[in-house]
Amino acid sequence: MEIEIIEKIKKLPQTEETLTDVFGLLLGIEDRRSADGYVRWVRSEAMKLKTAEMYDLIRRTYMYAGQYSFDDFMIAMEWNREPQARFWLPRRKVLEGKHKIATKIQNFMDDPEALFLGFSMPPGTGKTTLIKFLLAYIIGEDPKSANMYISYSDGMTKMLLDSVKSMLTDTAEYAFHEIFPGLGEPAISAEYKTISYRRAGDFPTLGLVSMSGSVTGRTRANRFLVTDDLVKNKEEARSPERLEKLYSDYTAT
């Protein structure tokens, strides 16, 4: 019923009122992905009107689509941040426009047959920060799943834990709870490096572990395993024996 009404409204000259009405109808559609084309149409039409009310409507379309689009999620998350503090938009022209990184990640997440996706990026291009956003997105998109992040050191996992915690709890900087309303505050353990929306006693929504630490009994992944900087330094990278041991440890995990 909503789609039929929207199609009729699309044939009319578009005003603030018509676009607001269409978006209100979209909010009633349970499967948000199925309405994605209409969300982007509302956004493009609102951009043409260039009013304060339409600017807010554009913001709401990003919050809406941020539940199922990694690209929209990152834009929405940083909506209230100062422009110079933002990560994604200043880099989006290259990382998404040229390399389609957010699209490739989303396609991988949506493909039940996909088993592996890897990126090799030069230092300083934002790979680790991209992973921070990805971990927050995974938590919001499926808070009842169990996922893991692995890096070479405890220092890296602690840094990621603090960053993702900030994304989930700092409402002044990030719009996580506007994108995923109703989730509330997660249970966070600095000791065990876990973030969870699951029941107490279950494996956490996200567990962060280092290659030097023990995984046994602490956490488990039934959806995503995210790795970053598994090789500690250039000496390790140049040693076939060390790389073989590292690979063995990784596959054992």
Salt bridges, closest charged atoms under 4 A:
ASP36 OD2 - ARG40 NE 2.86
GLU45 OE2 - LYS48 NZ 2.95
ASP56 OD1 - ARG59 NH2 2.94
ASP71 OD2 - ARG92 NH2 2.64
ASP72 OD1 - ARG40 NH2 2.79
ASP72 OD2 - ARG43 NH2 2.73
GLU78 OE2 - ARG81 NH1 2.94
ASP110 OD2 - ARG33 NH1 3.12
GLU141 OE2 - ARG33 NH2 3.47
GLU141 OE1 - ARG223 NH1 2.61
ASP142 OD2 - ARG223 NH1 3.76
ASP162 OD2 - LYS158 NZ 2.97
GLU173 OE1 - ARG81 NE 2.81
GLU178 OE2 - ARG59 NH1 2.18
GLU185 OE2 - HIS177 NE2 3.87
ASP202 OD2 - ARG199 NE 3.33
ASP228 OD1 - LYS127 NZ 2.80
ASP229 OD1 - LYS127 NZ 3.42
ASP249 OD2 - LYS245 NZ 3.10
